Amino acid sequence: MVDSETIETKISDKKEEFDEKIADEQEIFDEAKETFEDKKEKTKNIADNVISDLYKTIDEVKDNIKNMQKAADQRYNEYKKSTVQSLDIDFVETEDIYYIKAAVPGVDKEDVLIEAGDNDITIETTFKPYIEEFAEEDEAELIASSIKSGRCVKTVRFETSIDLENITAKFSNGIIIITIPKLIIPKHKVNVE
């Protein structure tokens, strides 16, 4: 029979082998854990850098869009200044008279030019941009502009000739009312011989 010392020795040897395996496994686990923590830290740093770069890129895109919008607005305003725009009018006809109502808000009546031909009338004025009302030291910046500015002209052509001598125009509160009588030419009978 096996004596108890031999059994204890074998148990002790097995326990030592087991403890060594556990120590080896623990060492492998600790190395794996350390590698994992290193990789986790590196990945976190990479992710933080990517997010930071993404936010920078988004901010740059926003700034570029704002700059593009400002440039487009400036070009549009320059275009509006250099081109002739149309005035807003109402045009009404009765049997004997044409009526034109033209909107010229913010313009003095001395700054409105009206010229009539045989069968047309032209209304012309220049609207000053609102931004020009600010002094340079105010450093005012135009954000949006949808009110007309620059030279504006409207020409109306009539189907019949008009009575140039009796055209009248009245100015009140930025509105011009133009009354244009039609030229009524009496018909003459021609005798046939």
Phi and psi in degrees as GROMACS dihedral restraints (atoms count N, CA, C in turn):
[ dihedral_restraints ]
;  ai    aj    ak    al  type     phi  dphi    fc
    3     4     5     6     1   -89.0    20    10
    4     5     6     7     1   135.6    20    10
    6     7     8     9     1   -84.2    20    10
    7     8     9    10     1   167.1    20    10
    9    10    11    12     1   -70.3    20    10
   10    11    12    13     1   -27.5    20    10
   12    13    14    15     1   -67.2    20    10
   13    14    15    16     1   -42.0    20    10
   15    16    17    18     1   -63.5    20    10
   16    17    18    19     1   -41.5    20    10
   18    19    20    21     1   -65.4    20    10
   19    20    21    22     1   -43.1    20    10
   21    22    23    24     1   -65.6    20    10
   22    23    24    25     1   -37.6    20    10
   24    25    26    27     1   -64.9    20    10
   25    26    27    28     1   -45.1    20    10
   27    28    29    30     1   -63.7    20    10
   28    29    30    31     1   -41.0    20    10
   30    31    32    33     1   -64.8    20    10
   31    32    33    34     1   -42.4    20    10
   33    34    35    36     1   -64.3    20    10
   34    35    36    37     1   -42.5    20    10
   36    37    38    39     1   -63.8    20    10
   37    38    39    40     1   -43.2    20    10
   39    40    41    42     1   -64.8    20    10
   40    41    42    43     1   -38.6    20    10
   42    43    44    45     1   -65.2    20    10
   43    44    45    46     1   -41.4    20    10
   45    46    47    48     1   -63.9    20    10
   46    47    48    49     1   -43.8    20    10
   48    49    50    51     1   -60.6    20    10
   49    50    51    52     1   -43.7    20    10
   51    52    53    54     1   -63.6    20    10
   52    53    54    55     1   -44.6    20    10
   54    55    56    57     1   -63.6    20    10
   55    56    57    58     1   -38.8    20    10
   57    58    59    60     1   -64.6    20    10
   58    59    60    61     1   -42.3    20    10
   60    61    62    63     1   -63.3    20    10
   61    62    63    64     1   -42.1    20    10
   63    64    65    66     1   -64.6    20    10
   64    65    66    67     1   -41.3    20    10
   66    67    68    69     1   -64.0    20    10
   67    68    69    70     1   -43.4    20    10
   69    70    71    72     1   -62.3    20    10
   70    71    72    73     1   -45.3    20    10
   72    73    74    75     1   -62.9    20    10
   73    74    75    76     1   -39.9    20    10
   75    76    77    78     1   -64.0    20    10
   76    77    78    79     1   -40.3    20    10
   78    79    80    81     1   -64.5    20    10
   79    80    81    82     1   -44.2    20    10
   81    82    83    84     1   -62.7    20    10
   82    83    84    85     1   -42.7    20    10
   84    85    86    87     1   -62.4    20    10
   85    86    87    88     1   -44.9    20    10
   87    88    89    90     1   -62.9    20    10
   88    89    90    91     1   -40.7    20    10
   90    91    92    93     1   -64.4    20    10
   91    92    93    94     1   -43.9    20    10
   93    94    95    96     1   -63.3    20    10
   94    95    96    97     1   -40.8    20    10
   96    97    98    99     1   -64.3    20    10
   97    98    99   100     1   -42.6    20    10
   99   100   101   102     1   -64.6    20    10
  100   101   102   103     1   -43.6    20    10
  102   103   104   105     1   -61.9    20    10
  103   104   105   106     1   -43.5    20    10
  105   106   107   108     1   -61.0    20    10
  106   107   108   109     1   -46.0    20    10
  108   109   110   111     1   -61.9    20    10
  109   110   111   112     1   -41.0    20    10
  111   112   113   114     1   -62.1    20    10
  112   113   114   115     1   -47.9    20    10
  114   115   116   117     1   -64.0    20    10
  115   116   117   118     1   -38.2    20    10
  117   118   119   120     1   -62.3    20    10
  118   119   120   121     1   -44.2    20    10
  120   121   122   123     1   -65.0    20    10
  121   122   123   124     1   -44.0    20    10
  123   124   125   126     1   -62.9    20    10
  124   125   126   127     1   -43.6    20    10
  126   127   128   129     1   -63.1    20    10
  127   128   129   130     1   -40.7    20    10
  129   130   131   132     1   -62.9    20    10
  130   131   132   133     1   -43.4    20    10
  132   133   134   135     1   -62.2    20    10
  133   134   135   136     1   -43.8    20    10
  135   136   137   138     1   -62.2    20    10
  136   137   138   139     1   -45.2    20    10
  138   139   140   141     1   -62.1    20    10
  139   140   141   142     1   -43.1    20    10
  141   142   143   144     1   -61.0    20    10
  142   143   144   145     1   -42.5    20    10
  144   145   146   147     1   -64.2    20    10
  145   146   147   148     1   -42.2    20    10
  147   148   149   150     1   -62.9    20    10
  148   149   150   151     1   -45.9    20    10
  150   151   152   153     1   -63.2    20    10
  151   152   153   154     1   -43.5    20    10
  153   154   155   156     1   -61.4    20    10
  154   155   156   157     1   -45.3    20    10
  156   157   158   159     1   -63.5    20    10
  157   158   159   160     1   -38.3    20    10
  159   160   161   162     1   -63.4    20    10
  160   161   162   163     1   -45.2    20    10
  162   163   164   165     1   -62.6    20    10
  163   164   165   166     1   -40.5    20    10
  165   166   167   168     1   -62.4    20    10
  166   167   168   169     1   -43.2    20    10
  168   169   170   171     1   -63.5    20    10
  169   170   171   172     1   -43.5    20    10
  171   172   173   174     1   -61.9    20    10
  172   173   174   175     1   -43.6    20    10
  174   175   176   177     1   -62.6    20    10
  175   176   177   178     1   -40.6    20    10
  177   178   179   180     1   -64.1    20    10
  178   179   180   181     1   -40.7    20    10
  180   181   182   183     1   -63.6    20    10
  181   182   183   184     1   -43.5    20    10
  183   184   185   186     1   -59.6    20    10
  184   185   186   187     1   -46.2    20    10
  186   187   188   189     1   -62.6    20    10
  187   188   189   190     1   -41.7    20    10
  189   190   191   192     1   -63.1    20    10
  190   191   192   193     1   -40.6    20    10
  192   193   194   195     1   -65.0    20    10
  193   194   195   196     1   -43.0    20    10
  195   196   197   198     1   -61.3    20    10
  196   197   198   199     1   -43.5    20    10
  198   199   200   201     1   -64.6    20    10
  199   200   201   202     1   -39.8    20    10
  201   202   203   204     1   -64.2    20    10
  202   203   204   205     1   -40.3    20    10
  204   205   206   207     1   -64.5    20    10
  205   206   207   208     1   -43.2    20    10
  207   208   209   210     1   -61.6    20    10
  208   209   210   211     1   -44.9    20    10
  210   211   212   213     1   -62.5    20    10
  211   212   213   214     1   -42.2    20    10
  213   214   215   216     1   -64.3    20    10
  214   215   216   217     1   -43.1    20    10
  216   217   218   219     1   -62.0    20    10
  217   218   219   220     1   -42.4    20    10
  219   220   221   222     1   -62.9    20    10
  220   221   222   223     1   -45.1    20    10
  222   223   224   225     1   -64.2    20    10
  223   224   225   226     1   -39.2    20    10
  225   226   227   228     1   -64.3    20    10
  226   227   228   229     1   -43.4    20    10
  228   229   230   231     1   -65.1    20    10
  229   230   231   232     1   -39.5    20    10
  231   232   233   234     1   -63.3    20    10
  232   233   234   235     1   -40.4    20    10
  234   235   236   237     1   -63.3    20    10
  235   236   237   238     1   -44.3    20    10
  237   238   239   240     1   -60.4    20    10
  238   239   240   241     1   -38.3    20    10
  240   241   242   243     1   -68.3    20    10
  241   242   243   244     1   -35.2    20    10
  243   244   245   246     1   -87.5    20    10
  244   245   246   247     1   -16.1    20    10
  246   247   248   249     1  -105.2    20    10
  247   248   249   250     1   159.4    20    10
  249   250   251   252     1   -92.1    20    10
  250   251   252   253     1   125.6    20    10
  252   253   254   255     1   -99.7    20    10
  253   254   255   256     1   165.0    20    10
  255   256   257   258     1   -94.1    20    10
  256   257   258   259     1   142.3    20    10
  258   259   260   261     1   -78.9    20    10
  259   260   261   262     1   152.9    20    10
  261   262   263   264     1   -87.5    20    10
  262   263   264   265     1   126.1    20    10
  264   265   266   267     1  -136.4    20    10
  265   266   267   268     1   160.2    20    10
  267   268   269   270     1  -113.0    20    10
  268   269   270   271     1   140.0    20    10
  270   271   272   273     1  -129.5    20    10
  271   272   273   274     1   119.6    20    10
  273   274   275   276     1  -126.9    20    10
  274   275   276   277     1   144.5    20    10
  276   277   278   279     1  -127.6    20    10
  277   278   279   280     1   135.6    20    10
  279   280   281   282     1  -114.3    20    10
  280   281   282   283     1  -172.1    20    10
  282   283   284   285     1   -63.1    20    10
  283   284   285   286     1   -38.4    20    10
  285   286   287   288     1  -113.8    20    10
  286   287   288   289     1   -11.7    20    10
  288   289   290   291     1  -138.9    20    10
  289   290   291   292     1   145.2    20    10
  291   292   293   294     1  -102.3    20    10
  292   293   294   295     1   142.6    20    10
  294   295   296   297     1  -124.8    20    10
  295   296   297   298     1   135.1    20    10
  297   298   299   300     1  -125.8    20    10
  298   299   300   301     1   130.5    20    10
  300   301   302   303     1  -115.1    20    10
  301   302   303   304     1   116.3    20    10
  303   304   305   306     1  -114.2    20    10
  304   305   306   307     1   134.2    20    10
  306   307   308   309     1   -92.8    20    10
  307   308   309   310     1   119.7    20    10
  309   310   311   312     1  -133.4    20    10
  310   311   312   313     1    61.0    20    10
  312   313   314   315     1   -64.4    20    10
  313   314   315   316     1   138.3    20    10
  315   316   317   318     1    80.4    20    10
  316   317   318   319     1     6.0    20    10
  318   319   320   321     1  -110.5    20    10
  319   320   321   322     1   138.0    20    10
  321   322   323   324     1   -75.5    20    10
  322   323   324   325     1   151.1    20    10
  324   325   326   327     1   -63.7    20    10
  325   326   327   328     1   -25.5    20    10
  327   328   329   330     1   -68.5    20    10
  328   329   330   331     1   -19.2    20    10
  330   331   332   333     1   -94.1    20    10
  331   332   333   334     1    10.2    20    10
  333   334   335   336     1  -109.6    20    10
  334   335   336   337     1   129.0    20    10
  336   337   338   339     1  -112.8    20    10
  337   338   339   340     1   127.7    20    10
  339   340   341   342     1  -123.7    20    10
  340   341   342   343     1   125.0    20    10
  342   343   344   345     1  -127.5    20    10
  343   344   345   346     1   135.4    20    10
  345   346   347   348     1  -118.4    20    10
  346   347   348   349     1   140.9    20    10
  348   349   350   351     1  -113.7    20    10
  349   350   351   352     1  -165.5    20    10
  351   352   353   354     1   -61.8    20    10
  352   353   354   355     1   -41.4    20    10
  354   355   356   357     1  -139.6    20    10
  355   356   357   358     1    32.4    20    10
  357   358   359   360     1  -153.2    20    10
  358   359   360   361     1   163.4    20    10
  360   361   362   363     1  -141.6    20    10
  361   362   363   364     1   141.3    20    10
  363   364   365   366     1  -123.4    20    10
  364   365   366   367     1   131.9    20    10
  366   367   368   369     1  -115.4    20    10
  367   368   369   370     1   131.6    20    10
  369   370   371   372     1  -139.1    20    10
  370   371   372   373     1   140.8    20    10
  372   373   374   375     1  -157.2    20    10
  373   374   375   376     1   172.8    20    10
  375   376   377   378     1  -127.9    20    10
  376   377   378   379     1   125.7    20    10
  378   379   380   381     1   -93.8    20    10
  379   380   381   382     1   131.4    20    10
  381   382   383   384     1   -87.3    20    10
  382   383   384   385     1   135.2    20    10
  384   385   386   387     1   -64.0    20    10
  385   386   387   388     1   143.1    20    10
  387   388   389   390     1   -59.0    20    10
  388   389   390   391     1   -33.8    20    10
  390   391   392   393     1   -61.5    20    10
  391   392   393   394     1   -27.7    20    10
  393   394   395   396     1   -69.2    20    10
  394   395   396   397     1   -13.9    20    10
  396   397   398   399     1   -76.6    20    10
  397   398   399   400     1   -10.2    20    10
  399   400   401   402     1   -96.3    20    10
  400   401   402   403     1   142.9    20    10
  402   403   404   405     1   -74.4    20    10
  403   404   405   406     1   154.6    20    10
  405   406   407   408     1   -60.6    20    10
  406   407   408   409     1   -35.8    20    10
  408   409   410   411     1   -69.3    20    10
  409   410   411   412     1   -16.3    20    10
  411   412   413   414     1   -71.7    20    10
  412   413   414   415     1   -19.8    20    10
  414   415   416   417     1    51.0    20    10
  415   416   417   418     1    44.7    20    10
  417   418   419   420     1   -72.4    20    10
  418   419   420   421     1   144.3    20    10
  420   421   422   423     1  -124.2    20    10
  421   422   423   424     1   131.1    20    10
  423   424   425   426     1   -75.1    20    10
  424   425   426   427     1   120.8    20    10
  426   427   428   429     1   -93.8    20    10
  427   428   429   430     1   -46.2    20    10
  429   430   431   432     1  -149.3    20    10
  430   431   432   433     1   149.3    20    10
  432   433   434   435     1  -146.5    20    10
  433   434   435   436     1   115.7    20    10
  435   436   437   438     1  -124.6    20    10
  436   437   438   439     1    -0.9    20    10
  438   439   440   441     1   -84.1    20    10
  439   440   441   442     1   139.6    20    10
  441   442   443   444     1   -59.4    20    10
  442   443   444   445     1   142.9    20    10
  444   445   446   447     1  -146.3    20    10
  445   446   447   448     1   155.3    20    10
  447   448   449   450     1    93.2    20    10
  448   449   450   451     1  -169.2    20    10
  450   451   452   453     1   -74.8    20    10
  451   452   453   454     1   132.0    20    10
  453   454   455   456     1  -129.7    20    10
  454   455   456   457     1   134.7    20    10
  456   457   458   459     1  -136.7    20    10
  457   458   459   460     1   143.6    20    10
  459   460   461   462     1  -137.8    20    10
  460   461   462   463     1   124.8    20    10
  462   463   464   465     1  -113.5    20    10
  463   464   465   466     1   130.4    20    10
  465   466   467   468     1  -116.2    20    10
  466   467   468   469     1   129.5    20    10
  468   469   470   471     1  -105.8    20    10
  469   470   471   472     1   140.3    20    10
  471   472   473   474     1  -109.0    20    10
  472   473   474   475     1   152.3    20    10
  474   475   476   477     1   -73.5    20    10
  475   476   477   478     1   -29.1    20    10
  477   478   479   480     1  -117.6    20    10
  478   479   480   481     1   165.5    20    10
  480   481   482   483     1   -69.4    20    10
  481   482   483   484     1   155.4    20    10
  483   484   485   486     1  -117.8    20    10
  484   485   486   487     1   155.7    20    10
  486   487   488   489     1   -85.0    20    10
  487   488   489   490     1    93.6    20    10
  489   490   491   492     1   -60.5    20    10
  490   491   492   493     1   -33.2    20    10
  492   493   494   495     1   -71.8    20    10
  493   494   495   496     1   -22.2    20    10
  495   496   497   498     1  -113.4    20    10
  496   497   498   499     1    16.4    20    10
  498   499   500   501     1   -72.7    20    10
  499   500   501   502     1   136.0    20    10
  501   502   503   504     1  -127.9    20    10
  502   503   504   505     1   152.1    20    10
  504   505   506   507     1  -138.2    20    10
  505   506   507   508     1   133.2    20    10
  507   508   509   510     1  -123.0    20    10
  508   509   510   511     1   135.9    20    10
  510   511   512   513     1  -113.4    20    10
  511   512   513   514     1   129.4    20    10
  513   514   515   516     1  -156.1    20    10
  514   515   516   517     1   124.8    20    10
  516   517   518   519     1    51.7    20    10
  517   518   519   520     1    43.7    20    10
  519   520   521   522     1    77.6    20    10
  520   521   522   523     1    13.9    20    10
  522   523   524   525     1  -124.3    20    10
  523   524   525   526     1   135.1    20    10
  525   526   527   528     1  -113.2    20    10
  526   527   528   529     1   127.8    20    10
  528   529   530   531     1  -108.7    20    10
  529   530   531   532     1   118.5    20    10
  531   532   533   534     1  -110.8    20    10
  532   533   534   535     1   127.2    20    10
  534   535   536   537     1  -107.9    20    10
  535   536   537   538     1   122.8    20    10
  537   538   539   540     1  -125.1    20    10
  538   539   540   541     1   100.6    20    10
  540   541   542   543     1   -68.9    20    10
  541   542   543   544     1   144.0    20    10
  543   544   545   546     1   -77.9    20    10
  544   545   546   547     1   145.1    20    10
  546   547   548   549     1   -83.0    20    10
  547   548   549   550     1   115.3    20    10
  549   550   551   552     1  -101.0    20    10
  550   551   552   553     1   111.4    20    10
  552   553   554   555     1   -97.8    20    10
  553   554   555   556     1   117.7    20    10
  555   556   557   558     1   -66.0    20    10
  556   557   558   559     1   146.5    20    10
  558   559   560   561     1   -87.5    20    10
  559   560   561   562     1   139.7    20    10
  561   562   563   564     1  -111.7    20    10
  562   563   564   565     1   137.9    20    10
  564   565   566   567     1   -79.6    20    10
  565   566   567   568     1   135.5    20    10
  567   568   569   570     1  -104.7    20    10
  568   569   570   571     1   124.8    20    10
  570   571   572   573     1   -80.8    20    10
  571   572   573   574     1   134.3    20    10
  573   574   575   576     1   -95.1    20    10
  574   575   576   577     1   126.7    20    10
